[in-house]
Amino acid sequence: MPERESASPQHDPDARLGDLFENLPDPSRQSPTVDNTPPAPGSRRAAREAATRGVRQGDELGVAGSHETGAPRTVPDSEATRAVPVAAHSAVAAAASASPATSSDAPATERHRETDVEADAEAAPVARGGSLDDLFHDAHEHDKPAAPKKKRRTGCLVALVIVLAVIGGIVAGGVWAWNTYGDKISDALGWGEPADWDAGQASGEVLVTIKDGDTGSPVSTALFEAGVTRTETVFYDYLVDENVAVTFYPGIYRLQEKMTAEAALAALQDPANKMENSASVSEGGTIESSLPTIAESLGMPVEDFQAAIDLGPAAYGVDAQSLEGWLFPAVYTFDPGITPQQVIQRMVDRTRESLDAAGVPAEDAQRVLTIASIIQREGATADFAKVARVIENRLDIDMKLQMDSTAQYGYGSLHEGVVSSSAEALEDPNPWNTYVNVGLPVTPIASPSDAAIKAAMNPADGPWLYFVTINLATGETQFSETYEEHLQGVEKWEQWCQANPDGGC
């Protein structure tokens, strides 16, 4: 190695910095020259040229392959990744071949240019066989988010069914609760109508019968049935709420319609409203149920009235097996000193007046009274004419009437306060049981009103053979022509009875 290259420069402390720059040669523009001489084996230049030739051969193969298949060659992600450093080496090799000097002896400017070329190659890599867009095309494809999968329609339908089932259950539960406890809910929330009439609405005159031993609850019911109070329990509730202790005396009292509970109580306690020597028979009542009330109201022994009945129908001009049905339901006032027989005669005469007013021939009186007594016990007043038609339609085809009231009367359970009959009552072979016998009972089973007698004489037009009261509270009744329709009505009645266990079913 020459001495100048190995010797270290000596420091001159007296040398000035300016002398250094003054002695620099003038800059000259140098043009790169191409060195076509083959590189020395094993040199860095030989290695770079070998790498450059390998890359070009690979590019030619890739282009040829794409032409052979007729489609551009897709570069996998792994190959694209490997292509980056290879392309960088290619750029480095190309720059090296264009450089006039490759050894450490090259001027500083040339070595600096070579370093810049290599840095540019690393900063801007080019993939083999295409442009930068081709290099990163596949990578961008993989970066795209996957399309969301379509929701299964089955899952949506199942969810919808579940939601509808839940809503349906809530609605059904709400309907059941309202049908069962609607009145109580309305009362508790103040939505329902007031239980009592407002003061100042009372008008007219009605008669209310108080029986011996009646307490607040039965008196409350009697007031409601007579049209005095607005609801059946308001009078009793008033007694309880006000803690009123009162004794009710039997008799017939004059009151008004639409009275408040407080006003009704005051009227019952006023002796001026109690009618003397008065008695009453209720609509649909029987001799057995009416005699004790009559005796109490008139202050006579019940045995005396029973003796008057035992005289027989002929004693009162009645051609019948029994006086049942001949004691007309009404309120009667008698002169002092009247006898039990005179009382019974007065009631029988009132029945004849009703029969005459309805145009009933004398020879048909017993038959009409019998039909009217069944109508009175079986239907609501508004449906009397339809019930009469059902009876006539069945009689016309010799079909058993199958009326529960007749079976209950013959068995002795008519006044038990229930609509349905026991199996024993339905099967008992007495002459009043229309479940066993064809045709009418042997006598009337109760005291019919004017409306029932008129309906027996004027049945409504219709093909009905069946009827059933499906709501005992309102008296709503379904009339049917076929047995299948009737069974549907019976089912409604049973549902009402289940929802109203204390409704009298």
ABEGO torsion letter per residue (X at the ends): XBAAAABBBBBBAABBAAAAAAABBBBBBBBBBBBABBBBBGBAAAAAAAAAAAAAAAAAAAAAAAAAAGBBBBBBAAAAAAAAAAAAAAAAAAAAAABABABAABBAAAAAAAAAAAAAAAABBBBBGEBAAAAAAAAAAAABBBBBBBBBAAAAAAAAAAAAAAAAAAAAAAAAAAAAAAAAAAAAAGABBBABBBBGABBEBBBBBBBBGBBAAAAAAAAAAAGABABAAAAAAAAAAAGBBBBBBBEBBBBBBGBBAAAAAAAAABAAABBBGBBBBBBGBBAAAAAAAAAAAAGBBAAAAAAAAAAEAAAAGBBBABABGABBBBBBBBBBGBBAAAAAAAAAAAAAAAAAAAGBBAAAAAAAAAAAAAAAAABBAAAAAAAAAAAAAAAAAGBBAGBAAAAAAAAGAAAAGBABBBAAAAABBBAABAAABBEBBABBABBBBAAAAAAAABBBBEABABBBBABAAAGBBBBBABAAAAAAAAAAAAAAAAABAAAGX
